[in-house]
């Protein structure tokens, strides 16, 4: 049973890593319409297909966004770049407490399943760490979204 689970895990991981760039003409209309309705100012949209999910990466008001949608146009998750000043105080304090020697890089606000998270890439010399926090500063078990 353990072998079967590990085989499933390896297969599902490889499927996710097999993304392909696609053009807007290859998108289901529900996906394209959903993105345009929610993000009316989206510019320079790049699309990728990951299995049966669609990922749109774009800029809006000079902020980079990434949205993951299913084939019906339902938004699974959304992330956007943020400045360090936009981090909730509890998250900033947790990062300073837990990683005092690290510099914050690539700060993003992530909405997934109706919940908000903050993910950060931390760097110290050649060491790089990815962490996800809840708005109250608790470390989350949500997977870091590359």
N, C-alpha and C positions, 0 to 999 in steps of 0.2 A: 504494500500500500504506500509506503514511504517512497519507493522508487517511482511509482505511478504519479504521486504528487510532485516529485522533483521533475519528472519528465513534463508534466503539465506546466509547471512554473517556467521551465526553460523554453517551452514552445510559446507560451503566452508572451514572454519577454521578447522573444525573437520576432513575434508578429508585431508588437508595438514598435520595435526598432525599424521595421520595414515600412517606412513612410515613403510616400511618393508625392512630388509636387504635382499639382493639378491646376488646370485653368478654370476660370469661372464657368465656361461652357460645359465643363464636366461635372458641375455641382448639381445636386437636386435643387429645384427652385425653392423648396421650403427652407433649405439651408441658407441660400443666398438672401432670400427675402427676410428671414429672421435676423440675420446679421445687419442688414441695411435698416430694418425697423428699429433695432435696439441701439445701433451705433451709426446714426445718420451722417456724422462727419468723418467717417473712416476713410483714410486715404492710403494709397499704395498697399493694397491688400494682397498678401501672399497666402496661397492655400496649399495645404498638405492633407493627404488622406492617411489616417492611421487605422488600419482594419476597417471597421464600419463607422469610424468617427472622423470628423472634419475639423481641422485646425486652421484658424485664420489669424495671421499676424499682420498688424497694421498700426498706423499712427493716427491719432486724433488729438487735435489741439497740442501738437508737438510732444505727445506722450505715447510711448509704445504700449500696445495692448496685444494680448493673445487670448483667443476665445476658442473653446472646444465645444463642438455641437454634434448631436446625433443626426441621423438621416431625416428625422422629422423636423429639424430646426430647433429642437430643444437645447438650450444652453446648459451644458454640463458644468463648465467652470470658466472663469474669466480672471485674468490677471493683468495688472498694469504697473508700470514703473512708478515709483514714488520717491520723493526726496526724504532724507533722514528726518526733516522737520515734520513730516506727515506720519511718522511712526507714533502710535499711542505711547504715552509716558511709561506705562508698565513694561512695554516691549523694549524700549530704549534702556530702561534700568536693568532689565534682565540680561540684555546683551552686554552692557558695561560690567555687570557683576560676573557673568559666566565666561566672557571672552575679553578680558581687559587688554590683552596684548594684540588683539586682532583689529583690523580695519574693516568697516562695513562696506560692502560693494553689492551692486545689483539688488536693491531693495524693491520688493514688489508686494502689492496688496492682492490677495487671491480670494475670490468668492467661489465657494464650492458647496453644493447642496444647501444653499441658503445660509451658509455660515461664512464668516470672514476670518481670514488668516493673514499673517505677514511672514513672508519668507525672505531670507537674507543670505547672501554669500559673504563669508568672512575670510579674510586673508591675513596670514602672518608669515612673512618670508616665502618659503615654498609650500607652505601648508594652506589648504583651502578647505573650508567647512561649509556645509549647507544646512540651515536650520529653518524650521517653521514654528511660529508662535501664534497663540491665540491672542485676541486683543487685550486680555488681562495679564499678559506676560508669561503665561504658562507654555512650556515647551509642548508642541503637539506631535502626535504620531502620524499626522498626515504626511504623505510622501512629498518631498520637494519636487516641484514641477520645473523641469529644465527649460 
